[in-house]
Amino acid sequence: MTNDDAAGWESAVLDGGPADGMRVKVADRPRVLQVTYPCEAESAPPGVRVDGVYVYRLGLGAADEPLRYGFDIACP
């Protein structure tokens, strides 16, 4: 058992979308992961930031590591 296992962390990989192939560690197997990507904003007021938001959903029947999260193209 590794320290990650003891703390409840598992390896996961993101499939598709802008974060395709990214590996992450997750705790408690969340059903959804959100990835943000900074966008360049023209004439934005000071302190305002714009991010693209991408959603990845845990594959059904995920049993072994790495868990697989698929890109959800339909999510806003």
C-alpha positions as CSV (number, residue, x, y, z in Angstrom):
1,M,0.0,0.0,0.0
2,T,1.4,3.4,-1.0
3,N,0.9,6.6,0.9
4,D,-1.5,7.7,-1.9
5,D,-3.6,4.6,-1.3
6,A,-3.7,5.2,2.5
7,A,-4.9,8.7,2.0
8,G,-7.6,7.6,-0.5
9,W,-5.9,9.1,-3.5
10,E,-6.2,7.3,-6.9
11,S,-4.6,7.9,-10.3
12,A,-6.8,9.1,-13.1
13,V,-6.3,10.0,-16.7
14,L,-8.4,12.5,-18.8
15,D,-9.5,11.3,-22.2
16,G,-10.3,13.8,-25.0
17,G,-10.8,17.5,-25.0
18,P,-8.1,20.1,-24.2
19,A,-6.6,18.1,-21.4
20,D,-6.3,14.8,-23.3
21,G,-3.8,12.5,-21.6
22,M,-3.4,14.6,-18.5
23,R,-2.8,12.5,-15.4
24,V,-4.2,13.6,-12.0
25,K,-4.8,12.2,-8.5
26,V,-8.3,12.2,-7.2
27,A,-9.8,11.4,-3.8
28,D,-13.2,9.7,-3.3
29,R,-13.8,9.1,-7.0
30,P,-15.6,12.3,-7.9
31,R,-18.1,11.8,-10.7
32,V,-17.1,15.0,-12.5
33,L,-13.8,16.9,-12.9
34,Q,-13.7,20.5,-14.1
35,V,-10.7,21.8,-16.1
36,T,-10.3,25.5,-16.7
37,Y,-8.1,27.1,-19.4
38,P,-7.3,30.8,-19.4
39,C,-8.5,32.9,-22.3
40,E,-7.0,36.1,-23.5
41,A,-9.4,39.0,-22.8
42,E,-9.4,42.2,-24.8
43,S,-10.1,45.4,-22.9
44,A,-11.0,43.5,-19.7
45,P,-11.3,45.6,-16.5
46,P,-8.5,45.3,-14.0
47,G,-8.8,42.0,-12.0
48,V,-11.2,40.3,-14.4
49,R,-10.2,36.9,-15.7
50,V,-11.9,34.8,-18.4
51,D,-11.5,31.0,-18.3
52,G,-12.8,28.3,-20.6
53,V,-14.5,25.5,-18.6
54,Y,-14.3,21.9,-19.6
55,V,-16.0,19.0,-17.9
56,Y,-14.8,15.4,-17.6
57,R,-17.0,12.6,-16.3
58,L,-15.9,9.4,-14.6
59,G,-16.4,6.3,-16.9
60,L,-19.1,3.9,-15.8
61,G,-17.8,0.8,-14.1
62,A,-14.4,2.3,-13.3
63,A,-12.7,-0.3,-11.1
64,D,-8.9,-0.2,-11.5
65,E,-6.4,2.6,-11.7
66,P,-5.9,4.7,-13.6
67,L,-9.5,5.8,-13.4
68,R,-10.7,7.2,-16.8
69,Y,-12.5,10.5,-17.1
70,G,-14.0,11.2,-20.5
71,F,-14.5,14.7,-22.0
72,D,-18.1,15.8,-22.0
73,I,-18.5,17.9,-25.2
74,A,-22.2,18.6,-24.4
75,C,-21.5,20.3,-21.1
76,P,-21.4,24.1,-21.1
